Amino acid sequence: LTPKFPNPKYVSLHLSENNNYNPMFLNQRYKQIKLEYVRCSCNKHKPCAICNEKSTKISIPDNTECIFFNPYISKNLQSIALDSEWLDEGALQVTAKNPDSYVKISSVFTGVEYDKTRVVYKSIKPDWQQVFHIPINDLNDQFFLLEVYDSNAFSKHKLLRYYVLDIMDFMEVRDGTIKGKHLDLKCDLTLNGSSSGKLHFTADFYSLTTPISKNTITINHLYLLITYQRQDGCFELTDDVANLFNFPSKDDLIKSFVAYAHNNEVAKELHVDVWSSALITAFLNALLWTHEREWRTVYAKTETYLSETVTDLETKERLYSLANNFVIDHFKVSEWENEDQKRSLGISVVSKKIIITRRTVTVRHVRRYMSYQKDTGCFELTS
């Protein structure tokens, strides 16, 4: 940096990202910062209008040609003030570490982690563009902790900043009823009492206390349902899952399903989580068919789980049939969107020809085809 002004007593260097500078010898996690050279009009050894309170002072010894340092961009460092008697011809190179940031959402009281965003690499202005659906079962657990971390593949992730969100900011309780309201917030992030950086997010609350039926179900119920699925595709039978079927607890759902399956001893011997997963597939087909594109992947994972858990083909088919009939009768479903929906629920369709396409084939079709293969590898041509 060669001073443009003679014998400056105080200068300010404003930082902005230099996208054109990407030398091969620098680690990709670091970028050079473009420096704008400005002479401070006050010529005093203290921050002025140009050098605000977020500036960092750096003393430069005489005859210094080059200085390397790493200002941490998450602190919103806007300028660097150089305090020196003389700035002769020399150079100042500044690099900045761009954090690999993500946000973790958890409960303040219980510490339970609800979800977290993907990692946005090497950015001081990450834009995650993700939506999370978090069930609220207890109004006493009313604070969400939003923590911004710097991801690290080889060491402990570093907490950069955090914000505590009160759920009452996007809902209101009045006359015994709960209503949601839209929240669009740019909040200040803090750490150790210091406030620096902002996080922009929106939040909405949807009440799901209305009994579910074909007429009242919405895509928000689907988003809630998706949060109940395990990584292996299973839907563990819990009170939350039972609530989707308008039962107050899982025990009530078990009693109702066992009574319905009184003649199906094989199905009753299966684990309750297998029942629950099969019931969810029927729930999706019967009540959320119009959103089939949204739950197609969820459905496929559950089918895979059931195929791996229930290996006997006939038992599995009887389970699907029992689950479909239970959901249809329980929710009193009598109207269908199209013939494909009826086929998905095992309802007889009068048709001259059924065309199986790549779109309609499922894991169940594949398993049934495999069952027709003989030990020799041959598929005998039968009806």
N, C-alpha and C positions, 0 to 999 in steps of 0.2 A: 504494500500500500504506500504510494507516494503522495504525501500531503500536497493539496492544491493551494493551501494557504500558508503563508510564511510563519514559521515559529508558532504553531498552534499550542495553546495551553490546555485546551480541553476539546475533545471531539466526540461525536456520537456515531456509532456504526449500527445502522438498522438492518435487521436480519430478514431475509426472505429466501425461499427455497430456489436454488439454481438448478433447474431441470436439465440444462444443457451440459452440466458438469458431472461426468460419471467415469472417472479414471478406473482402469482395470485393477490397479494395485490397491484400491480401497475396498474394504469389506462392503458387501452389498447392504448391510444394515446401516451404513453411514453415508451421508450425502454432504457435499460441500454447501456452505451457505453463502449466498451472494451478499456482499457488503456494500452498503450505500454510505459514502463518505460525506459527512455533514459537519461543518464547523459550528461549534456552539457560540452563539452571539454574546453570551454573558462572560465567557472566559473565566469562569470561576470553577474551583475544584469541588463542585457539588452538583447533584442532579438538578436539571432545569426542566423546562417544558418539553424539550426534545428527549432528554434522558429521564424518563419517568421512574416511579418508585420500583418498577420491576427490572430496572437495569442492574447489571453486574459490573462493578468497578474492577479494573485490572491494571496493576502497576507495571509499566514496561521499563526495564533497565535501559540505560544508555547503550548505544551500539548494538541493539538487538535487531536482528534481521528477520526473524520468523518466530512466531509463537503458535503452538498447537494446544487447543483445549476443547473440551466437549460440553457445551452448555446443554442442560437437559430440557428438551423442548416441551415436555409435559408441564413444565412450570410457566408456560406461556411467556418465555423470555422474548421481549420485543426489541430490545436494543442492548448494546454493550458500550459502556463508557470507558474510554481509555484516559487514564490520569498520568501524564508524563510531562516532564519539563521540556523535553524536545522529542519530536518525532522526525528523525532524519529519514533519508531514503531507506526503505526496508519493506518487509512484507508481513502481513498478518493473515493466517489461514485459520478458518473456523470450520469445524465439523460438528454435526449434530446427530445424536442417536435417535432414530425414529422408532418408537416402541411398537411391538407386535401386540396390539391391544385387543382385549375382549372384556365383556361385561358379565359378571356372575350375579344372579338374582337369588336371594335366599331370605329366610325369615329371621328377623332380629331376635325374637324370643326363643325359638326352638333351634335355630341354626340349620334347619333343613334347607338344602339347596334345591330350588325349584327348576332352574334351567340356566343356561349360559349361551352367549352368542358365539358365533364362529370367530376365529382370530383374523383380524385385518393386519396384514404384515406391512411393516415399514411405512407407517403413515402417522402424521401428527393430527390428521383430521379424518379419523375412520368413520365410515358410513356403513352400518351393519345391515340395515333394511330387513329386519327380521321381526316376526310376530310371535309372541308367546302367550299361551292360554293357561292361566294358573287358577286352580279352584280355590275359593275362599270358603272354608267350612266353619270358621270361628272368627267373629268380629273382634274378639279380644286379642287375637294374633293379627294386629292391624298395621304392622310396620314391615315394609319390604326393604332389604338392604341391597343397593345397587353398587357393586364394587368393580372398578376398572382396574384390570391387571395387565401387566406386561408379560406376555408369554415367553418362556424360556425352555428350550428342549433339553438343556443339560443341567439346569439348576432350578431352585425354587422360584416359582412365579412371583413377581414383585407387585405388591399392591401400590398403585399409583394414587388413586383418589377414590372417594366413595360418596354416596348420597343416601339418606334415609327417606323413604317415601311412605307417607301416611295414606292408607287406603281411603280414608275419609275425604281425601282431596278429590277423589273421583266417584264417590257415592254419598248418598244421604239417607238417613233413617228418619222417617216421619210417620207418626200414627201407626207404628208397628210394621210398616212396609219399608222395603229397601229399594231405592231407585238409583240408577247409575247416571253419571254425567261425564261428559267428555273433558279430558285433561290434556292440554298441549303445553308442555313445560320445558323451558331451558333452565336447568338448575345449576347452581354453583357446586362444584366438587370440592371436597375438603380432605385434609389429612393432617393430624396432629395440630388441630386448631388453625391451620393455614388454609385459606380458600384460594384455589387457583384452578382454572379450567372449567368448562361447562359441558353438560350432557343434555342432549335434546331427545325427548321421547314423548309419546302420546300414550294415554291409558283410558280404557273404557270398562265399565262394569255392566254385565248382563245378568239379570236375575233369572235363575233356573228353577224357581220354586213352583211354577205352574206345572201341573201334571202333564206329562208328555203324551201326545197323541199324534195321529197323522196330520192333524190340523195345526197343532201348536209347535211341533218340532221345527227347529231352525238349524242353519249351518253352525251356529255357536255351540249347539249340543254336540255336533260332530267334532269340533275343535276340542271340546272338553273330553270327549271320548278318546281321542287320539292320545291325550296325555296319560291315559291309564294303561296303554300297551307297553309291555316289557320289551327288552331288546330281542328276545327270542320269538316274539310274535304273540305270546300268550297274554290274555286278559285275566289277571288274577281276580278271583271273586272277592270283592270287598263291598263295604257298605256303599261306597261311591258308585260302583257298577250297579248295585241293586237299585240305587236311586234312579238310574236311567230307565228302569223297568217299573218305576213308581212303587217300589217296595222300600220301607223305612230302613231295613237292614238286610244283610246277606242271608241271615237265618230265615227270614220270611221268604226270600226268593227260593232258597233251598227247599223249604217245606212245600211251596207251591209247585215247583218243578218236579219234585219227587212224587207228589200226588198226581200230577199230570202224566208221569211216566210209570204209572203203577203196573202196567203190563210189560214194560221194557226192562227186564232184570239186567240185561247186559249193559245198557246205557247207565243204569243206576249205580253200577259197580265202578264206573269211571270216576276219576278225581273231579272235585268240584270246579277246579280251574279249567278243566277240559269242557265241562258244561258251560261255564261262563264264556269261554272263547267261541264255542259253537253258537251260543245265544247272541253274541255280538255280531257274528256273520249274518245271522237271520235278521237282527235289528237293522243292520246296514241295508240289506236287500229290501226289507219291508217298509222302512220308514224314511230312509235317506237315499232312495234310488236316484232322485234328481241330481244329487251331488256325487254320483258314482265316480266321476273323474277325480274328485278330491280324495276319496278313500280307497282307490284301487290298490295302491301300494300297501296300505294298512291291511286290507283284506287278504292280499297275497301272502303277507308275512304270517297271518293267522292260519291260513290254509296250510302253509308249510309246517307250522308248529303242530297242527292237528294231525297231519299226515305222518310226521315223525313220531308223535306220541301214541296215536292209535293206529297200529300197523295192520290190524285186520280190516279188510276192505268192507265187509258186510256190516261190521260193528260201526264203522265210521259213517256209512251211508244211513244206517238207522239213527245215529246220533244227529246227523244233519236234518233228517226228516222230522225227528222229534223236536229239535230246536225251532225249525221253520214253523211247524204247526203250533207250537206253544206261543211264539211271538204273534202269529196271525190271529190266534184266538184271544190272546191276552189284550192286544191293542185293537181288536175288532176291525182288522184291515179287510176291506172288501172291494176296494177300487185299486186299479193298477195303472201304471204309467204306460206300459207296452207289454208285448208278448215276451220280450227278453226278461223282464222283471218276474213274470209268472214262472218262467222256466228256472230262473235262479232260485226260486222258492219251492221247486218241485211240484208246481201245480200243472196238471195236465193241460196241454195246449192242442187244440184241434187244428192240425195243419197237414197239408199233403206232403210237405218236405221240410225237414229241419237241416239247415245248412250250418255246419260248424266252421267258424272262421278263426283266424288267429286272435281276433279281439275277444271272442267269447270263450275260448278254451281256457280251462283252469287246471290247477294242480289235481283236482279230483278226476278230471278227464284223463290226465296222464296216468295216474295211479290205476284207474280202471283198465286202460289199454294194456298196461304192463301185466295186469293180472291174467290177461288172456294168453300170454306167451307160455308155450310149453317148455319143458326142460331142455329140449333139443334146440330151442331158439325159434322154432316155427310158430307162426300165428295161423291157426286153423281157420279157414273161412267158414263162419257160422252166421246165423241170423243176427 
